[in-house]
Amino acid sequence: MQIGWVNRLFGNQGERVAARFLKKLGYKILARQARSKVGEIDLIARDSETIVFVEVKTRSSHSAGHPSEAVGFQKQKQLTRAALFWLKERNLLDHRCRFDVIAVTWQDGQQPVVEHFLHAFEATDSGQMFS
């Protein structure tokens, strides 16, 4: 169980780096680790008038592939449901939004490398949320 705890701390550190990165770009952080009954969104930010749902993937290397590759169809589907739930709960369904991925990689104790993938994917399997 300790490995899960260590991984969570490492992921939290990556999310803090990603939030600072977005703030430097002028984004306003609206929520961190936004949890609901349909899932969690790592960061929710505002970029001008657009609400941005951000999945952060943190790794110590690319040995198992690029961190962004971990955001497959099932994860996109879960993030879409969580984002729609968040928007619906706040009566913000009429706002423009997008899904970004931020990959944070620490290699050999160096400063983290941050890669920002804007418009990483489109909302997936979302129709049932609008009923």
N, CA, C and O atoms as a printed pandas DataFrame, in Angstrom:
     atom_number atom_name residue_name chain_id  residue_number  x_coord  y_coord  z_coord
0              1         N          MET        A               1    0.812   -1.201    0.000
1              2        CA          MET        A               1    0.000    0.000    0.000
2              3         C          MET        A               1    0.849    1.255    0.000
3              4         O          MET        A               1    0.411    2.309   -0.462
4              5         N          GLN        A               2    2.061    1.143    0.518
5              6        CA          GLN        A               2    2.927    2.310    0.580
6              7         C          GLN        A               2    3.245    2.844   -0.811
7              8         O          GLN        A               2    3.369    4.057   -0.976
8              9         N          ILE        A               3    3.380    1.988   -1.811
9             10        CA          ILE        A               3    3.671    2.444   -3.161
10            11         C          ILE        A               3    2.560    3.359   -3.665
11            12         O          ILE        A               3    2.856    4.370   -4.301
12            13         N          GLY        A               4    1.295    3.041   -3.404
13            14        CA          GLY        A               4    0.186    3.907   -3.801
14            15         C          GLY        A               4    0.283    5.274   -3.145
15            16         O          GLY        A               4    0.015    6.292   -3.782
16            17         N          TRP        A               5    0.662    5.301   -1.884
17            18        CA          TRP        A               5    0.814    6.548   -1.148
18            19         C          TRP        A               5    1.935    7.388   -1.747
19            20         O          TRP        A               5    1.785    8.596   -1.926
20            21         N          VAL        A               6    3.059    6.744   -2.055
21            22        CA          VAL        A               6    4.205    7.441   -2.650
22            23         C          VAL        A               6    3.825    7.974   -4.033
23            24         O          VAL        A               6    4.152    9.112   -4.372
24            25         N          ASN        A               7    3.140    7.161   -4.823
25            26        CA          ASN        A               7    2.697    7.603   -6.147
26            27         C          ASN        A               7    1.763    8.806   -6.048
27            28         O          ASN        A               7    1.847    9.728   -6.859
28            29         N          ARG        A               8    0.880    8.797   -5.063
29            30        CA          ARG        A               8   -0.053    9.912   -4.884
30            31         C          ARG        A               8    0.692   11.200   -4.531
31            32         O          ARG        A               8    0.371   12.270   -5.047
32            33         N          LEU        A               9    1.683   11.091   -3.654
33            34        CA          LEU        A               9    2.498   12.267   -3.312
34            35         C          LEU        A               9    3.229   12.798   -4.540
35            36         O          LEU        A               9    3.299   14.007   -4.762
36            37         N          PHE        A              10    3.769   11.881   -5.328
37            38        CA          PHE        A              10    4.481   12.258   -6.553
38            39         C          PHE        A              10    3.520   12.938   -7.528
39            40         O          PHE        A              10    3.861   13.947   -8.144
40            41         N          GLY        A              11    2.321   12.378   -7.663
41            42        CA          GLY        A              11    1.302   12.980   -8.529
42            43         C          GLY        A              11    0.877   14.353   -8.038
43            44         O          GLY        A              11    0.703   15.275   -8.834
44            45         N          ASN        A              12    0.709   14.491   -6.728
45            46        CA          ASN        A              12    0.347   15.800   -6.157
46            47         C          ASN        A              12    1.421   16.840   -6.443
47            48         O          ASN        A              12    1.116   17.995   -6.743
48            49         N          GLN        A              13    2.673   16.426   -6.349
49            50        CA          GLN        A              13    3.772   17.340   -6.650
50            51         C          GLN        A              13    3.704   17.779   -8.118
51            52         O          GLN        A              13    3.917   18.953   -8.422
52            53         N          GLY        A              14    3.415   16.862   -9.006
53            54        CA          GLY        A              14    3.262   17.184  -10.422
54            55         C          GLY        A              14    2.102   18.143  -10.666
55            56         O          GLY        A              14    2.203   19.044  -11.499
56            57         N          GLU        A              15    1.004   17.952   -9.943
57            58        CA          GLU        A              15   -0.150   18.848  -10.088
58            59         C          GLU        A              15    0.189   20.261   -9.619
59            60         O          GLU        A              15   -0.264   21.237  -10.218
60            61         N          ARG        A              16    0.984   20.378   -8.552
61            62        CA          ARG        A              16    1.409   21.711   -8.088
62            63         C          ARG        A              16    2.281   22.398   -9.143
63            64         O          ARG        A              16    2.132   23.593   -9.398
64            65         N          VAL        A              17    3.191   21.633   -9.752
65            66        CA          VAL        A              17    4.038   22.177  -10.816
66            67         C          VAL        A              17    3.169   22.630  -11.992
67            68         O          VAL        A              17    3.383   23.707  -12.549
68            69         N          ALA        A              18    2.199   21.809  -12.364
69            70        CA          ALA        A              18    1.311   22.145  -13.484
70            71         C          ALA        A              18    0.494   23.401  -13.183
71            72         O          ALA        A              18    0.328   24.254  -14.056
72            73         N          ALA        A              19   -0.015   23.521  -11.959
73            74        CA          ALA        A              19   -0.795   24.707  -11.584
74            75         C          ALA        A              19    0.061   25.964  -11.665
75            76         O          ALA        A              19   -0.395   26.988  -12.174
76            77         N          ARG        A              20    1.297   25.901  -11.170
77            78        CA          ARG        A              20    2.201   27.067  -11.262
78            79         C          ARG        A              20    2.479   27.416  -12.721
79            80         O          ARG        A              20    2.512   28.590  -13.091
80            81         N          PHE        A              21    2.676   26.397  -13.538
81            82        CA          PHE        A              21    2.918   26.589  -14.968
82            83         C          PHE        A              21    1.750   27.336  -15.617
83            84         O          PHE        A              21    1.950   28.298  -16.358
84            85         N          LEU        A              22    0.524   26.878  -15.324
85            86        CA          LEU        A              22   -0.662   27.523  -15.899
86            87         C          LEU        A              22   -0.828   28.957  -15.398
87            88         O          LEU        A              22   -1.183   29.849  -16.170
88            89         N          LYS        A              23   -0.573   29.178  -14.117
89            90        CA          LYS        A              23   -0.669   30.536  -13.564
90            91         C          LYS        A              23    0.294   31.485  -14.271
91            92         O          LYS        A              23   -0.057   32.632  -14.550
92            93         N          LYS        A              24    1.511   31.011  -14.563
93            94        CA          LYS        A              24    2.484   31.840  -15.278
94            95         C          LYS        A              24    2.000   32.195  -16.681
95            96         O          LYS        A              24    2.380   33.228  -17.232
96            97         N          LEU        A              25    1.161   31.339  -17.253
97            98        CA          LEU        A              25    0.587   31.609  -18.569
98            99         C          LEU        A              25   -0.630   32.530  -18.491
99           100         O          LEU        A              25   -1.192   32.915  -19.516
100          101         N          GLY        A              26   -1.037   32.883  -17.259
101          102        CA          GLY        A              26   -2.176   33.775  -17.089
102          103         C          GLY        A              26   -3.501   33.081  -16.817
103          104         O          GLY        A              26   -4.542   33.736  -16.773
104          105         N          TYR        A              27   -3.478   31.770  -16.635
105          106        CA          TYR        A              27   -4.703   31.038  -16.310
106          107         C          TYR        A              27   -5.069   31.307  -14.854
107          108         O          TYR        A              27   -4.204   31.580  -14.021
108          109         N          LYS        A              28   -6.353   31.226  -14.568
109          110        CA          LYS        A              28   -6.829   31.306  -13.180
110          111         C          LYS        A              28   -7.234   29.896  -12.769
111          112         O          LYS        A              28   -8.063   29.270  -13.429
112          113         N          ILE        A              29   -6.657   29.396  -11.691
113          114        CA          ILE        A              29   -6.994   28.055  -11.205
114          115         C          ILE        A              29   -8.327   28.136  -10.458
115          116         O          ILE        A              29   -8.448   28.870   -9.477
116          117         N          LEU        A              30   -9.316   27.388  -10.916
117          118        CA          LEU        A              30  -10.650   27.375  -10.298
118          119         C          LEU        A              30  -10.793   26.251   -9.276
119          120         O          LEU        A              30  -11.494   26.400   -8.275
120          121         N          ALA        A              31  -10.121   25.119   -9.533
121          122        CA          ALA        A              31  -10.236   23.975   -8.617
122          123         C          ALA        A              31   -9.048   23.042   -8.823
123          124         O          ALA        A              31   -8.483   22.950   -9.913
124          125         N          ARG        A              32   -8.686   22.354   -7.740
125          126        CA          ARG        A              32   -7.657   21.318   -7.776
126          127         C          ARG        A              32   -8.266   20.049   -7.223
127          128         O          ARG        A              32   -9.017   20.087   -6.248
128          129         N          GLN        A              33   -7.951   18.939   -7.833
129          130        CA          GLN        A              33   -8.472   17.638   -7.421
130          131         C          GLN        A              33   -9.982   17.713   -7.175
131          132         O          GLN        A              33  -10.471   17.351   -6.105
132          133         N          ALA        A              34  -10.695   18.183   -8.174
133          134        CA          ALA        A              34  -12.150   18.328   -8.085
134          135         C          ALA        A              34  -12.786   16.935   -8.142
135          136         O          ALA        A              34  -12.832   16.301   -9.196
136          137         N          ARG        A              35  -13.273   16.476   -6.986
137          138        CA          ARG        A              35  -13.855   15.138   -6.890
138          139         C          ARG        A              35  -15.377   15.220   -6.914
139          140         O          ARG        A              35  -15.981   16.127   -6.342
140          141         N          SER        A              36  -15.972   14.252   -7.590
141          142        CA          SER        A              36  -17.428   14.129   -7.603
142          143         C          SER        A              36  -17.758   12.642   -7.656
143          144         O          SER        A              36  -16.867   11.793   -7.659
144          145         N          LYS        A              37  -19.040   12.346   -7.697
145          146        CA          LYS        A              37  -19.452   10.942   -7.745
146          147         C          LYS        A              37  -19.077   10.274   -9.070
147          148         O          LYS        A              37  -19.117    9.048   -9.170
148          149         N          VAL        A              38  -18.716   11.054  -10.077
149          150        CA          VAL        A              38  -18.363   10.466  -11.377
150          151         C          VAL        A              38  -16.865   10.493  -11.660
151          152         O          VAL        A              38  -16.435   10.032  -12.718
152          153         N          GLY        A              39  -16.062   11.022  -10.739
153          154        CA          GLY        A              39  -14.613   10.998  -10.934
154          155         C          GLY        A              39  -13.925   12.248  -10.446
155          156         O          GLY        A              39  -14.542   13.126   -9.841
156          157         N          GLU        A              40  -12.631   12.315  -10.719
157          158        CA          GLU        A              40  -11.813   13.441  -10.284
158          159         C          GLU        A              40  -11.171   14.119  -11.487
159          160         O          GLU        A              40  -10.773   13.471  -12.455
160          161         N          ILE        A              41  -11.086   15.432  -11.396
161          162        CA          ILE        A              41  -10.367   16.222  -12.394
162          163         C          ILE        A              41   -9.199   16.869  -11.658
163          164         O          ILE        A              41   -9.386   17.517  -10.627
164          165         N          ASP        A              42   -7.997   16.691  -12.191
165          166        CA          ASP        A              42   -6.799   17.181  -11.503
166          167         C          ASP        A              42   -6.833   18.697  -11.314
167          168         O          ASP        A              42   -6.685   19.186  -10.194
168          169         N          LEU        A              43   -7.024   19.432  -12.392
169          170        CA          LEU        A              43   -7.078   20.894  -12.328
170          171         C          LEU        A              43   -8.199   21.409  -13.213
171          172         O          LEU        A              43   -8.452   20.882  -14.296
172          173         N          ILE        A              44   -8.862   22.442  -12.733
173          174        CA          ILE        A              44   -9.837   23.162  -13.548
174          175         C          ILE        A              44   -9.386   24.612  -13.532
175          176         O          ILE        A              44   -9.183   25.204  -12.473
176          177         N          ALA        A              45   -9.233   25.174  -14.729
177          178        CA          ALA        A              45   -8.702   26.527  -14.841
178          179         C          ALA        A              45   -9.539   27.336  -15.824
179          180         O          ALA        A              45  -10.350   26.795  -16.576
180          181         N          ARG        A              46   -9.318   28.637  -15.794
181          182        CA          ARG        A              46   -9.963   29.511  -16.776
182          183         C          ARG        A              46   -8.863   30.168  -17.601
183          184         O          ARG        A              46   -7.947   30.788  -17.061
184          185         N          ASP        A              47   -8.969   30.023  -18.906
185          186        CA          ASP        A              47   -8.072   30.661  -19.867
186          187         C          ASP        A              47   -8.915   31.652  -20.638
187          188         O          ASP        A              47   -9.621   31.275  -21.574
188          189         N          SER        A              48   -8.850   32.921  -20.254
189          190        CA          SER        A              48   -9.725   33.955  -20.799
190          191         C          SER        A              48  -11.168   33.559  -20.482
191          192         O          SER        A              48  -11.542   33.499  -19.310
192          193         N          GLU        A              49  -11.971   33.292  -21.487
193          194        CA          GLU        A              49  -13.373   32.917  -21.255
194          195         C          GLU        A              49  -13.613   31.414  -21.362
195          196         O          GLU        A              49  -14.760   30.970  -21.316
196          197         N          THR        A              50  -12.565   30.639  -21.501
197          198        CA          THR        A              50  -12.682   29.189  -21.673
198          199         C          THR        A              50  -12.366   28.468  -20.365
199          200         O          THR        A              50  -11.365   28.761  -19.712
200          201         N          ILE        A              51  -13.223   27.528  -19.992
201          202        CA          ILE        A              51  -12.967   26.666  -18.837
202          203         C          ILE        A              51  -12.148   25.487  -19.344
203          204         O          ILE        A              51  -12.518   24.823  -20.312
204          205         N          VAL        A              52  -11.029   25.240  -18.673
205          206        CA          VAL        A              52  -10.102   24.205  -19.111
206          207         C          VAL        A              52  -10.023   23.104  -18.050
207          208         O          VAL        A              52   -9.701   23.361  -16.889
208          209         N          PHE        A              53  -10.319   21.889  -18.470
209          210        CA          PHE        A              53  -10.214   20.717  -17.608
210          211         C          PHE        A              53   -8.873   20.059  -17.932
211          212         O          PHE        A              53   -8.616   19.674  -19.073
212          213         N          VAL        A              54   -8.027   19.937  -16.914
213          214        CA          VAL        A              54   -6.643   19.515  -17.137
214          215         C          VAL        A              54   -6.362   18.193  -16.432
215          216         O          VAL        A              54   -6.578   18.055  -15.228
216          217         N          GLU        A              55   -5.884   17.239  -17.194
217          218        CA          GLU        A              55   -5.388   15.985  -16.645
218          219         C          GLU        A              55   -3.873   16.099  -16.566
219          220         O          GLU        A              55   -3.219   16.395  -17.566
220          221         N          VAL        A              56   -3.315   15.868  -15.390
221          222        CA          VAL        A              56   -1.872   15.967  -15.180
222          223         C          VAL        A              56   -1.315   14.563  -15.021
223          224         O          VAL        A              56   -1.803   13.780  -14.206
224          225         N          LYS        A              57   -0.294   14.250  -15.800
225          226        CA          LYS        A              57    0.384   12.956  -15.700
226          227         C          LYS        A              57    1.835   13.222  -15.332
227          228         O          LYS        A              57    2.544   13.938  -16.039
228          229         N          THR        A              58    2.268   12.640  -14.222
229          230        CA          THR        A              58    3.609   12.865  -13.700
230          231         C          THR        A              58    4.396   11.562  -13.738
231          232         O          THR        A              58    3.914   10.522  -13.289
232          233         N          ARG        A              59    5.601   11.626  -14.273
233          234        CA          ARG        A              59    6.449   10.440  -14.382
234          235         C          ARG        A              59    7.890   10.806  -14.043
235          236         O          ARG        A              59    8.278   11.974  -14.090
236          237         N          SER        A              60    8.672    9.790  -13.702
237          238        CA          SER        A              60   10.095    9.999  -13.443
238          239         C          SER        A              60   10.934    9.718  -14.687
239          240         O          SER        A              60   12.125   10.027  -14.715
240          241         N          SER        A              61   10.319    9.135  -15.714
241          242        CA          SER        A              61   11.020    8.880  -16.979
242          243         C          SER        A              61    9.979    8.551  -18.047
243          244         O          SER        A              61    8.781    8.482  -17.772
244          245         N          HIS        A              62   10.461    8.353  -19.258
245          246        CA          HIS        A              62    9.578    7.946  -20.358
246          247         C          HIS        A              62    9.764    6.461  -20.672
247          248         O          HIS        A              62    9.382    6.008  -21.751
248          249         N          SER        A              63   10.342    5.705  -19.748
249          250        CA          SER        A              63   10.637    4.293  -20.011
250          251         C          SER        A              63    9.387    3.471  -20.324
251          252         O          SER        A              63    9.461    2.492  -21.067
252          253         N          ALA        A              64    8.250    3.858  -19.767
253          254        CA          ALA        A              64    6.998    3.140  -20.038
254          255         C          ALA        A              64    6.138    3.905  -21.046
255          256         O          ALA        A              64    4.936    3.660  -21.148
256          257         N          GLY        A              65    6.751    4.830  -21.790
257          258        CA          GLY        A              65    6.024    5.649  -22.752
258          259         C          GLY        A              65    5.875    7.070  -22.232
259          260         O          GLY        A              65    6.158    7.364  -21.071
260          261         N          HIS        A              66    5.432    7.926  -23.110
261          262        CA          HIS        A              66    5.238    9.334  -22.733
262          263         C          HIS        A              66    4.055    9.427  -21.767
263          264         O          HIS        A              66    3.062    8.719  -21.939
264          265         N          PRO        A              67    4.151   10.291  -20.752
265          266        CA          PRO        A              67    3.050   10.398  -19.775
266          267         C          PRO        A              67    1.687   10.677  -20.415
267          268         O          PRO        A              67    0.670   10.165  -19.947
268          269         N          SER        A              68    1.659   11.472  -21.463
269          270        CA          SER        A              68    0.379   11.819  -22.098
270          271         C          SER        A              68   -0.316   10.599  -22.703
271          272         O          SER        A              68   -1.533   10.609  -22.890
272          273         N          GLU        A              69    0.448    9.549  -23.010
273          274        CA          GLU        A              69   -0.141    8.340  -23.587
274          275         C          GLU        A              69   -1.054    7.616  -22.601
275          276         O          GLU        A              69   -1.827    6.746  -23.003
276          277         N          ALA        A              70   -0.977    7.960  -21.323
277          278        CA          ALA        A              70   -1.814    7.327  -20.298
278          279         C          ALA        A              70   -3.237    7.874  -20.302
279          280         O          ALA        A              70   -4.081    7.396  -19.543
280          281         N          VAL        A              71   -3.514    8.860  -21.138
281          282        CA          VAL        A              71   -4.862    9.431  -21.210
282          283         C          VAL        A              71   -5.566    8.827  -22.427
283          284         O          VAL        A              71   -5.744    9.473  -23.460
284          285         N          GLY        A              72   -5.951    7.582  -22.263
285          286        CA          GLY        A              72   -6.623    6.852  -23.336
286          287         C          GLY        A              72   -8.126    7.104  -23.355
287          288         O          GLY        A              72   -8.635    7.965  -22.638
288          289         N          PHE        A              73   -8.824    6.340  -24.186
289          290        CA          PHE        A              73  -10.260    6.544  -24.386
290          291         C          PHE        A              73  -11.056    6.461  -23.089
291          292         O          PHE        A              73  -11.909    7.313  -22.841
292          293         N          GLN        A              74  -10.797    5.453  -22.255
293          294        CA          GLN        A              74  -11.565    5.300  -21.015
294          295         C          GLN        A              74  -11.347    6.486  -20.085
295          296         O          GLN        A              74  -12.295    6.965  -19.462
296          297         N          LYS        A              75  -10.110    6.963  -19.986
297          298        CA          LYS        A              75   -9.821    8.129  -19.143
298          299         C          LYS        A              75  -10.497    9.374  -19.716
299          300         O          LYS        A              75  -11.029   10.189  -18.962
300          301         N          GLN        A              76  -10.483    9.527  -21.019
301          302        CA          GLN        A              76  -11.156   10.658  -21.663
302          303         C          GLN        A              76  -12.661   10.635  -21.386
303          304         O          GLN        A              76  -13.275   11.671  -21.131
304          305         N          LYS        A              77  -13.231    9.453  -21.442
305          306        CA          LYS        A              77  -14.654    9.277  -21.167
306          307         C          LYS        A              77  -14.978    9.672  -19.724
307          308         O          LYS        A              77  -15.958   10.374  -19.475
308          309         N          GLN        A              78  -14.148    9.218  -18.770
309          310        CA          GLN        A              78  -14.348    9.552  -17.356
310          311         C          GLN        A              78  -14.189   11.048  -17.127
311          312         O          GLN        A              78  -14.975   11.649  -16.394
312          313         N          LEU        A              79  -13.179   11.657  -17.746
313          314        CA          LEU        A              79  -12.959   13.100  -17.593
314          315         C          LEU        A              79  -14.111   13.903  -18.186
315          316         O          LEU        A              79  -14.518   14.920  -17.625
316          317         N          THR        A              80  -14.630   13.448  -19.314
317          318        CA          THR        A              80  -15.775   14.126  -19.936
318          319         C          THR        A              80  -16.974   14.106  -18.999
319          320         O          THR        A              80  -17.619   15.134  -18.796
320          321         N          ARG        A              81  -17.278   12.940  -18.425
321          322        CA          ARG        A              81  -18.410   12.835  -17.499
322          323         C          ARG        A              81  -18.199   13.729  -16.280
323          324         O          ARG        A              81  -19.120   14.422  -15.848
324          325         N          ALA        A              82  -16.980   13.713  -15.724
325          326        CA          ALA        A              82  -16.690   14.539  -14.545
326          327         C          ALA        A              82  -16.777   16.030  -14.882
327          328         O          ALA        A              82  -17.276   16.817  -14.078
328          329         N          ALA        A              83  -16.303   16.416  -16.048
329          330        CA          ALA        A              83  -16.359   17.819  -16.462
330          331         C          ALA        A              83  -17.801   18.272  -16.654
331          332         O          ALA        A              83  -18.176   19.357  -16.211
332          333         N          LEU        A              84  -18.605   17.452  -17.309
333          334        CA          LEU        A              84  -20.005   17.808  -17.519
334          335         C          LEU        A              84  -20.758   17.885  -16.197
335          336         O          LEU        A              84  -21.607   18.756  -16.010
336          337         N          PHE        A              85  -20.449   16.980  -15.291
337          338        CA          PHE        A              85  -21.057   17.027  -13.961
338          339         C          PHE        A              85  -20.689   18.343  -13.275
339          340         O          PHE        A              85  -21.553   19.004  -12.699
340          341         N          TRP        A              86  -19.407   18.728  -13.335
341          342        CA          TRP        A              86  -18.927   19.961  -12.710
342          343         C          TRP        A              86  -19.625   21.176  -13.331
343          344         O          TRP        A              86  -20.067   22.072  -12.611
344          345         N          LEU        A              87  -19.724   21.207  -14.652
345          346        CA          LEU        A              87  -20.381   22.328  -15.337
346          347         C          LEU        A              87  -21.865   22.393  -14.996
347          348         O          LEU        A              87  -22.400   23.463  -14.706
348          349         N          LYS        A              88  -22.523   21.241  -15.033
349          350        CA          LYS        A              88  -23.957   21.179  -14.760
350          351         C          LYS        A              88  -24.257   21.611  -13.325
351          352         O          LYS        A              88  -25.217   22.346  -13.089
352          353         N          GLU        A              89  -23.448   21.164  -12.369
353          354        CA          GLU        A              89  -23.630   21.489  -10.960
354          355         C          GLU        A              89  -23.541   23.004  -10.714
355          356         O          GLU        A              89  -24.147   23.519   -9.774
356          357         N          ARG        A              90  -22.792   23.702  -11.552
357          358        CA          ARG        A              90  -22.572   25.146  -11.396
358          359         C          ARG        A              90  -23.347   25.980  -12.412
359          360         O          ARG        A              90  -23.159   27.192  -12.509
360          361         N          ASN        A              91  -24.218   25.315  -13.165
361          362        CA          ASN        A              91  -25.021   25.985  -14.186
362          363         C          ASN        A              91  -24.129   26.723  -15.194
363          364         O          ASN        A              91  -24.389   27.873  -15.547
364          365         N          LEU        A              92  -23.081   26.041  -15.644
365          366        CA          LEU        A              92  -22.120   26.641  -16.577
366          367         C          LEU        A              92  -22.065   25.903  -17.918
367          368         O          LEU        A              92  -21.077   26.015  -18.645
368          369         N          LEU        A              93  -23.115   25.151  -18.248
369          370        CA          LEU        A              93  -23.097   24.358  -19.475
370          371         C          LEU        A              93  -22.976   25.197  -20.739
371          372         O          LEU        A              93  -22.600   24.677  -21.789
372          373         N          ASP        A              94  -23.289   26.488  -20.655
373          374        CA          ASP        A              94  -23.209   27.344  -21.836
374          375         C          ASP        A              94  -21.803   27.918  -22.053
375          376         O          ASP        A              94  -21.585   28.638  -23.027
376          377         N          HIS        A              95  -20.859   27.617  -21.177
377          378        CA          HIS        A              95  -19.498   28.131  -21.306
378          379         C          HIS        A              95  -18.665   27.275  -22.257
379          380         O          HIS        A              95  -18.835   26.058  -22.342
380          381         N          ARG        A              96  -17.773   27.937  -22.958
381          382        CA          ARG        A              96  -16.817   27.246  -23.810
382          383         C          ARG        A              96  -15.848   26.499  -22.897
383          384         O          ARG        A              96  -15.435   27.023  -21.862
384          385         N          CYS        A              97  -15.489   25.282  -23.280
385          386        CA          CYS        A              97  -14.528   24.532  -22.478
386          387         C          CYS        A              97  -13.665   23.670  -23.373
387          388         O          CYS        A              97  -13.967   23.468  -24.550
388          389         N          ARG        A              98  -12.579   23.161  -22.793
389          390        CA          ARG        A              98  -11.682   22.266  -23.532
390          391         C          ARG        A              98  -10.962   21.361  -22.535
391          392         O          ARG        A              98  -10.974   21.587  -21.325
392          393         N          PHE        A              99  -10.340   20.334  -23.096
393          394        CA          PHE        A              99   -9.585   19.363  -22.301
394          395         C          PHE        A              99   -8.112   19.444  -22.690
395          396         O          PHE        A              99   -7.759   19.262  -23.856
396          397         N          ASP        A             100   -7.262   19.716  -21.715
397          398        CA          ASP        A             100   -5.815   19.762  -21.911
398          399         C          ASP        A             100   -5.169   18.643  -21.104
399          400         O          ASP        A             100   -5.753   18.131  -20.149
400          401         N          VAL        A             101   -3.970   18.278  -21.497
401          402        CA          VAL        A             101   -3.156   17.342  -20.734
402          403         C          VAL        A             101   -1.817   18.024  -20.472
403          404         O          VAL        A             101   -1.235   18.638  -21.366
404          405         N          ILE        A             102   -1.343   17.909  -19.246
405          406        CA          ILE        A             102   -0.007   18.388  -18.911
406          407         C          ILE        A             102    0.810   17.191  -18.442
407          408         O          ILE        A             102    0.424   16.472  -17.521
408          409         N          ALA        A             103    1.954   16.997  -19.106
409          410        CA          ALA        A             103    2.892   15.940  -18.735
410          411         C          ALA        A             103    4.039   16.578  -17.965
411          412         O          ALA        A             103    4.669   17.520  -18.445
412          413         N          VAL        A             104    4.307   16.063  -16.770
413          414        CA          VAL        A             104    5.411   16.536  -15.942
414          415         C          VAL        A             104    6.368   15.361  -15.779
415          416         O          VAL        A             104    5.988   14.296  -15.292
416          417         N          THR        A             105    7.617   15.572  -16.194
417          418        CA          THR        A             105    8.609   14.501  -16.107
418          419         C          THR        A             105    9.826   14.980  -15.326
419          420         O          THR        A             105   10.443   15.991  -15.663
420          421         N          TRP        A             106   10.158   14.236  -14.276
421          422        CA          TRP        A             106   11.378   14.469  -13.508
422          423         C          TRP        A             106   12.342   13.364  -13.905
423          424         O          TRP        A             106   12.018   12.184  -13.772
424          425         N          GLN        A             107   13.520   13.731  -14.389
425          426        CA          GLN        A             107   14.517   12.726  -14.731
426          427         C          GLN        A             107   15.810   13.013  -13.994
427          428         O          GLN        A             107   16.343   14.121  -14.065
428          429         N          ASP        A             108   16.308   12.024  -13.293
429          430        CA          ASP        A             108   17.597   12.116  -12.604
430          431         C          ASP        A             108   17.715   13.328  -11.690
431          432         O          ASP        A             108   18.762   13.975  -11.660
432          433         N          GLY        A             109   16.664   13.646  -10.948
433          434        CA          GLY        A             109   16.710   14.726   -9.977
434          435         C          GLY        A             109   16.796   16.126  -10.558
435          436         O          GLY        A             109   17.042   17.083   -9.824
436          437         N          GLN        A             110   16.597   16.262  -11.859
437          438        CA          GLN        A             110   16.646   17.577  -12.493
438          439         C          GLN        A             110   15.327   18.314  -12.291
439          440         O          GLN        A             110   14.370   17.768  -11.742
440          441         N          GLN        A             111   15.297   19.551  -12.740
441          442        CA          GLN        A             111   14.046   20.310  -12.715
442          443         C          GLN        A             111   13.028   19.588  -13.593
443          444         O          GLN        A             111   13.399   18.960  -14.585
444          445         N          PRO        A             112   11.759   19.672  -13.240
445          446        CA          PRO        A             112   10.755   18.972  -14.044
446          447         C          PRO        A             112   10.608   19.586  -15.440
447          448         O          PRO        A             112   10.713   20.799  -15.625
448          449         N          VAL        A             113   10.367   18.722  -16.393
449          450        CA          VAL        A             113   10.052   19.147  -17.754
450          451         C          VAL        A             113    8.529   19.143  -17.854
451          452         O          VAL        A             113    7.886   18.128  -17.589
452          453         N          VAL        A             114    7.958   20.287  -18.240
453          454        CA          VAL        A             114    6.507   20.427  -18.335
454          455         C          VAL        A             114    6.126   20.569  -19.807
455          456         O          VAL        A             114    6.639   21.435  -20.515
456          457         N          GLU        A             115    5.209   19.693  -20.256
457          458        CA          GLU        A             115    4.700   19.765  -21.625
458          459         C          GLU        A             115    3.195   19.950  -21.552
459          460         O          GLU        A             115    2.502   19.199  -20.866
460          461         N          HIS        A             116    2.694   20.950  -22.262
461          462        CA          HIS        A             116    1.279   21.302  -22.221
462          463         C          HIS        A             116    0.654   20.970  -23.573
463          464         O          HIS        A             116    1.060   21.506  -24.604
464          465         N          PHE        A             117   -0.333   20.085  -23.554
465          466        CA          PHE        A             117   -1.036   19.685  -24.766
466          467         C          PHE        A             117   -2.419   20.323  -24.752
467          468         O          PHE        A             117   -3.338   19.818  -24.107
468          469         N          LEU        A             118   -2.561   21.437  -25.468
469          470        CA          LEU        A             118   -3.836   22.141  -25.548
470          471         C          LEU        A             118   -4.791   21.344  -26.432
471          472         O          LEU        A             118   -4.366   20.708  -27.397
472          473         N          HIS        A             119   -6.069   21.379  -26.103
473          474        CA          HIS        A             119   -7.083   20.664  -26.895
474          475         C          HIS        A             119   -6.658   19.209  -27.093
475          476         O          HIS        A             119   -6.729   18.692  -28.207
476          477         N          ALA        A             120   -6.220   18.552  -26.033
477          478        CA          ALA        A             120   -5.684   17.191  -26.127
478          479         C          ALA        A             120   -6.704   16.193  -26.659
479          480         O          ALA        A             120   -6.343   15.237  -27.345
480          481         N          PHE        A             121   -7.971   16.416  -26.344
481          482        CA          PHE        A             121   -9.026   15.541  -26.862
482          483         C          PHE        A             121  -10.354   16.266  -26.792
483          484         O          PHE        A             121  -10.508   17.257  -26.079
484          485         N          GLU        A             122  -11.309   15.749  -27.548
485          486        CA          GLU        A             122  -12.673   16.282  -27.549
486          487         C          GLU        A             122  -13.508   15.522  -26.516
487          488         O          GLU        A             122  -13.173   14.398  -26.141
488          489         N          ALA        A             123  -14.588   16.140  -26.065
489          490        CA          ALA        A             123  -15.515   15.464  -25.152
490          491         C          ALA        A             123  -15.932   14.134  -25.770
491          492         O          ALA        A             123  -16.235   14.052  -26.960
492          493         N          THR        A             124  -15.940   13.094  -24.935
493          494        CA          THR        A             124  -16.185   11.735  -25.395
494          495         C          THR        A             124  -17.398   11.158  -24.697
495          496         O          THR        A             124  -17.495   11.208  -23.471
496          497         N          ASP        A             125  -18.356   10.592  -25.493
497          498        CA          ASP        A             125  -19.489    9.869  -24.915
498          499         C          ASP        A             125  -20.233   10.714  -23.895
499          500         O          ASP        A             125  -20.427   10.283  -22.758
500          501         N          SER        A             126  -20.658   11.924  -24.291
501          502        CA          SER        A             126  -21.186   12.869  -23.321
502          503         C          SER        A             126  -22.690   13.066  -23.344
503          504         O          SER        A             126  -23.219   13.744  -22.463
504          505         N          GLY        A             127  -23.397   12.510  -24.301
505          506        CA          GLY        A             127  -24.804   12.814  -24.491
506          507         C          GLY        A             127  -25.689   12.634  -23.287
507          508         O          GLY        A             127  -26.593   13.442  -23.075
508          509         N          GLN        A             128  -25.469   11.601  -22.481
509          510        CA          GLN        A             128  -26.370   11.307  -21.368
510          511         C          GLN        A             128  -26.363   12.388  -20.302
511          512         O          GLN        A             128  -27.299   12.450  -19.505
512          513         N          MET        A             129  -25.345   13.248  -20.249
513          514        CA          MET        A             129  -25.278   14.274  -19.213
514          515         C          MET        A             129  -26.227   15.427  -19.464
515          516         O          MET        A             129  -26.498   16.209  -18.553
516          517         N          PHE        A             130  -26.736   15.551  -20.673
517          518        CA          PHE        A             130  -27.577   16.688  -21.005
518          519         C          PHE        A             130  -29.058   16.415  -20.813
519          520         O          PHE        A             130  -29.891   17.254  -21.155
520          521         N          SER        A             131  -29.397   15.255  -20.272
521          522        CA          SER        A             131  -30.811   14.924  -20.087
522          523         C          SER        A             131  -31.406   15.627  -18.878
523          524         O          SER        A             131  -32.589   15.454  -18.584
